[in-house]
Amino acid sequence: MEQIKELRLEIDRVDEEIMVLLSKRFDLSQKVIKEKELMGLGRLDQNRENSILERAKQYGQKTYKVYIELLRISKEKL
């Protein structure tokens, strides 16, 4: 039982790091969207998105699926 507790504490630490990084990523994505709007560009850069997804695939199918959703959410204007 102690092993499970230790593993969960480590998961909590990793989750905290992920949440901080996601928040930063979403903020940066919003800044990109604003800059693109000022320049009259569309939100989608398919080449960049494909490149990100290819990198995500290197970390496994689950990471790839998370990144598909992450990119979808990142394109939303808040």
VOKEDO-568761 format. One line per 3 residues: number of its first residue (from 1); their letters; for each residue x negated, y, z of N, C-alpha, C. Coordinates in Angstrom, 3 decimals, decimal comma, padded with zeros to 6 digits, m for minus. Example, Ala and Ser with C-alpha at 12.3 -4.5 7.8 and 13.67 -1.06 7.14 Angstrom:
1	AS	m013,190 m005,690 007,800 m012,300 m004,500 007,800 m013,200 m003,300 007,800; m012,850 m002,250 007,080 m013,670 m001,060 007,140 m012,900 000,030 007,870
This chain:
1	MEQ	m000,825 m001,201 000,000 000,000 000,000 000,000 m000,870 001,266 000,000; m002,005 001,188 000,691 m002,911 002,349 000,741 m003,442 002,678 m000,657; m003,710 001,659 m001,453 m004,196 001,858 m002,818 m003,168 002,622 m003,646
4	IKE	m001,907 002,270 m003,476 m000,843 002,963 m004,208 m000,793 004,430 m003,794; m000,911 004,682 m002,513 m000,885 006,057 m002,009 m002,030 006,877 m002,602; m003,224 006,289 m002,630 m004,386 006,979 m003,200 m004,200 007,242 m004,696
7	LRL	m003,686 006,268 m005,402 m003,443 006,445 m006,838 m002,413 007,542 m007,093; m001,380 007,580 m006,273 m000,353 008,621 m006,434 m000,905 010,008 m006,137; m001,794 010,097 m005,164 m002,435 011,385 m004,890 m003,276 011,837 m006,079
10	EID	m003,965 010,901 m006,689 m004,753 011,234 m007,878 m003,836 011,653 m009,030; m002,713 010,966 m009,186 m001,737 011,351 m010,208 m001,238 012,766 m009,938; m000,967 013,083 m008,689 m000,506 014,435 m008,341 m001,545 015,490 m008,713
13	RVD	m002,811 015,204 m008,482 m003,878 016,149 m008,837 m003,955 016,326 m010,362; m003,867 015,230 m011,068 m003,902 015,297 m012,533 m002,677 016,045 m013,055; m001,505 015,760 m012,490 m000,282 016,464 m012,892 m000,419 017,972 m012,702
16	EEI	m001,009 018,372 m011,591 m001,203 019,806 m011,333 m002,086 020,429 m012,408; m003,169 019,756 m012,760 m004,048 020,255 m013,821 m003,303 020,356 m015,144; m002,527 019,334 m015,459 m001,762 019,321 m016,711 m000,777 020,485 m016,730
19	MVL	m000,083 020,705 m015,627 000,910 021,783 m015,571 000,269 023,156 m015,755; m000,882 023,366 m015,134 m001,593 024,634 m015,295 m001,995 024,818 m016,759; m002,545 023,781 m017,353 m002,987 023,866 m018,747 m001,810 024,022 m019,710
22	LSK	m000,709 023,338 m019,447 000,471 023,493 m020,297 001,001 024,923 m020,238; 001,060 025,464 m019,047 001,529 026,837 m018,897 000,643 027,798 m019,693; m000,662 027,612 m019,594 m001,593 028,450 m020,345 m001,400 028,260 m021,850
25	RFD	m001,211 027,021 m022,272 m001,018 026,735 m023,697 000,253 027,386 m024,224; 001,339 027,290 m023,445 002,595 027,904 m023,872 002,458 029,425 m023,961; 001,762 030,036 m023,011 001,527 031,484 m023,072 000,760 031,856 m024,332
28	LSQ	m000,279 031,098 m024,637 m001,063 031,372 m025,836 m000,239 031,169 m027,104; 000,599 030,146 m027,116 001,465 029,893 m028,276 002,413 031,061 m028,506; 002,945 031,614 m027,420 003,843 032,760 m027,557 003,105 033,969 m028,127
31	KVI	001,857 034,152 m027,730 001,058 035,252 m028,272 000,806 035,053 m029,766; 000,548 033,818 m030,171 000,356 033,523 m031,593 001,639 033,829 m032,368; 002,779 033,407 m031,825 004,064 033,670 m032,487 004,264 035,169 m032,675
34	KEK	003,982 035,960 m031,640 004,146 037,421 m031,740 003,222 038,009 m032,798; 001,974 037,551 m032,828 001,027 038,049 m033,831 001,475 037,678 m035,243; 001,954 036,457 m035,401 002,433 036,032 m036,716 003,627 036,861 m037,163
37	ELM	004,520 037,176 m036,221 005,675 038,010 m036,552 005,223 039,397 m037,009; 004,242 039,971 m036,316 003,725 041,284 m036,701 003,105 041,253 m038,097; 002,532 040,115 m038,457 001,885 039,965 m039,757 002,857 039,471 m040,834
40	GLG	004,105 039,195 m040,450 005,094 038,712 m041,405 004,890 037,266 m041,813; 004,242 036,493 m040,958 003,990 035,087 m041,259 005,031 034,198 m040,581; 005,218 033,009 m041,127 006,115 032,038 m040,515 005,451 031,379 m039,316
43	RLD	006,262 030,696 m038,538 005,743 030,048 m037,331 004,941 028,798 m037,616; 005,288 028,092 m038,674 004,684 026,784 m038,923 003,399 026,905 m039,730; 002,337 026,329 m039,189 001,081 026,147 m039,914 000,865 024,639 m039,953
46	QNR	001,385 024,021 m040,998 001,407 022,562 m041,091 000,007 021,954 m041,029; m000,962 022,611 m041,651 m002,331 022,087 m041,606 m002,861 022,042 m040,176; m002,628 023,117 m039,424 m003,092 023,149 m038,029 m002,361 022,099 m037,201
49	ENS	m001,045 022,009 m037,390 m000,260 021,034 m036,641 m000,737 019,612 m036,953; m000,981 019,316 m038,214 m001,478 017,985 m038,592 m002,825 017,696 m037,944; m003,689 018,693 m037,898 m004,999 018,531 m037,287 m004,883 018,222 m035,791
52	ILE	m004,000 018,922 m035,112 m003,786 018,690 m033,677 m003,238 017,278 m033,452; m002,289 016,883 m034,272 m001,698 015,552 m034,114 m002,705 014,444 m034,420; m003,575 014,673 m035,378 m004,618 013,680 m035,667 m005,553 013,514 m034,473
55	RAK	m005,896 014,633 m033,836 m006,741 014,545 m032,631 m005,998 013,821 m031,517; m004,715 014,097 m031,372 m003,922 013,456 m030,317 m003,856 011,946 m030,522; m003,784 011,511 m031,770 m003,737 010,071 m032,069 m004,956 009,337 m031,525
58	QYG	m006,073 010,026 m031,457 m007,300 009,403 m030,966 m007,191 009,020 m029,484; m006,241 009,611 m028,795 m006,040 009,321 m027,372 m004,929 008,305 m027,140; m004,355 007,804 m028,220 m003,345 006,760 m028,103 m001,951 007,228 m028,501
61	QKT	m001,086 006,249 m028,687 000,275 006,500 m029,165 001,081 007,368 m028,202; 000,923 007,145 m026,910 001,693 007,938 m025,937 001,281 009,403 m025,985; m000,012 009,664 m026,082 m000,489 011,047 m026,184 000,020 011,686 m027,470
64	YKV	m000,003 010,930 m028,541 000,510 011,422 m029,821 001,980 011,828 m029,693; 002,785 010,985 m029,051 004,211 011,293 m028,877 004,410 012,543 m028,013; 003,600 012,671 m026,977 003,691 013,854 m026,117 003,370 015,107 m026,934
67	YIE	002,364 015,013 m027,788 001,970 016,175 m028,580 003,000 016,543 m029,637; 003,696 015,593 m030,172 004,785 015,922 m031,097 005,791 016,817 m030,385; 006,163 016,427 m029,178 007,118 017,215 m028,400 006,505 018,545 m027,958
70	LLR	005,255 018,525 m027,552 004,576 019,747 m027,129 004,552 020,777 m028,253; 004,248 020,342 m029,452 004,224 021,264 m030,585 005,617 021,790 m030,908; 006,618 020,937 m030,771 007,990 021,390 m031,012 008,366 022,485 m030,015
73	ISK	008,086 022,252 m028,753 008,432 023,223 m027,717 007,608 024,503 m027,883; 006,360 024,369 m028,256 005,482 025,531 m028,399 005,960 026,501 m029,467; 006,685 026,008 m030,445 007,173 026,871 m031,527 008,429 027,642 m031,147
76	EKL	009,043 027,274 m030,021 010,254 027,979 m029,588 009,865 029,377 m029,100; 010,655 030,335 m029,443 010,424 031,684 m028,946 011,187 031,849 m027,643; 010,485 032,261 m026,620 011,125 032,423 m025,311 011,561 033,832 m025,080
